[in-house]
Amino acid sequence: MTEPVLEVRDLVVRYRKRGLFAAPPPPAVNGASFSLARGRTLGIVGESGSGKSSLLRAILRLVPTESGAIRLNDKDWL
């Protein structure tokens, strides 16, 4: 097996609560982990609202992550 081009480990994305007295929202992504080797394809499937878009936005660094690691070409991406 070749070295992964993209590696995501225990990624957590949580959006901020809305309003002063609102309860903290559940995580949009809770502990996602996968690796992707060069030349391979990965499909992410799930129900509406399951965090697929939030996962992609976190990998692209469009939203902040609460915890976890993203490595791209063996370099820390976060």
C-alpha positions in Angstrom: 0.0 0.0 0.0 1.3 3.5 -0.9 1.5 6.4 1.5 -1.8 8.3 1.9 -2.1 11.6 0.1 -4.9 12.7 2.5 -5.2 11.4 6.1 -8.0 12.5 8.5 -7.9 11.3 12.1 -10.6 11.8 14.8 -11.8 15.1 13.2 -14.5 17.0 15.2 -16.3 20.1 13.9 -18.7 21.9 16.1 -20.5 25.1 15.2 -21.1 27.9 17.7 -24.3 28.1 19.6 -26.8 30.7 18.6 -28.2 33.0 21.2 -27.1 33.7 24.8 -29.2 31.0 26.4 -29.1 28.4 23.7 -27.7 24.9 24.5 -24.4 24.0 22.8 -25.1 22.3 19.5 -24.0 18.7 18.9 -20.9 18.2 16.8 -21.5 18.5 13.0 -18.7 16.0 12.6 -17.7 13.7 15.5 -14.5 11.7 15.2 -14.3 11.2 11.4 -11.2 9.2 10.3 -10.0 8.0 6.9 -7.0 7.9 4.6 -6.9 8.3 0.8 -4.0 6.9 -1.3 -2.9 8.5 -4.6 -5.0 7.4 -7.5 -7.9 6.2 -5.3 -11.4 7.6 -4.9 -13.4 8.0 -1.7 -17.2 8.5 -1.5 -18.8 10.0 1.5 -22.5 9.1 1.9 -25.1 9.8 4.6 -28.4 11.3 5.4 -29.1 14.9 5.0 -27.6 16.8 7.9 -25.1 14.0 8.8 -22.0 16.2 8.3 -20.8 15.5 4.8 -20.5 19.1 3.8 -19.0 20.1 7.2 -16.4 17.4 6.8 -15.4 18.8 3.4 -15.4 22.4 4.6 -13.1 21.4 7.5 -10.7 19.6 5.1 -10.6 22.7 2.9 -10.1 24.8 6.1 -13.3 26.9 5.4 -14.6 26.1 9.0 -12.5 25.6 12.1 -12.0 22.2 13.6 -12.4 21.6 17.3 -10.0 18.6 17.4 -8.4 16.0 15.3 -5.7 16.0 12.6 -5.6 16.5 8.8 -2.4 15.6 6.9 -2.0 16.4 3.2 1.1 14.9 1.5 2.4 13.9 5.0 2.3 17.6 6.2 0.1 19.0 8.9 -2.8 20.7 7.1 -4.3 22.4 10.1 
